[in-house]
């Protein structure tokens, strides 16, 4: 694996970034885009979603959910 050592300034910028990072070469050509760090709350939501996906509980297809919502919307209009 290739290892790139950052300067102190680069490390500070990377660590303090909250909205993602774009790394470019000296000509401004984008090499990589790093997504923003996720919060602890977002991490917990992701873990819960993974847990639910791994369970054997029945799932409701999105088409069925949308159909139910459409029926409710039509009933509300009446």
N, C-alpha and C positions, 0 to 999 in steps of 0.2 A: 504494500500500500504506500502511496506517495504521501509524504508528510510535508506540510507547509507551516513554517513557524511565523507567526504574526508579530509585528512590532507591538510595543506597549500601547501605543495610540490605537492601533487597529484592534487589539484585544479589547480595549475599553469601549470602543465604538460597537463592537460585536456583542459584548456582554450587556451593554446598556440599551441596545435596540429593542423597541417594543412593537414595531410595526413591520418587521421583516427586514432583510438585508439583500442588497444587490451587490454582487462582487463582479468587478469589471477589470479588464486589463488596462494598460497605460494609455491605450487609444480610446477607451470608453466602451469597448465591445463587452457585452454582458457574458460572463462565464457561467455564473450560477445565481439563482434567486433562492434565498432561504426564507421559508415562511416565518411569520411571527411566532414567538413563543406562546404556548397556550397557558392559560391560567390554571390554578388548582381546581377551580370550579369546572372549567371546560374539560380538564383531565378526568374529573369524577364522572361527568356526563358521558364521556367516551367509554370509560370503564363499565358504566352501567349498561350502555348500549351493547358492548361486547358480551357482557354477561347475559343479557336478554337474548341476543342472537345465538348464544351457545346453549340456551335452554331448549327443552323439548316442548315448550308450551305452544299451542296453536297460534298461528299468525293470521291476520285479516289482510287480504290483498288490497292494495291501494284502490283498485277499481271498485271493490265492494264498499270501501269507506267513502269514496267519491259519490257512488250511487246513493248511499244513505244520506249524505249531506245534501245532495240535490233534492231528494224526496223531502227532507226537512225544510229546505229552503222553499220548495213549492207549497208545502203546508203552511208555512209562515206567511206566505203571500195571500192566502185565502182568507 
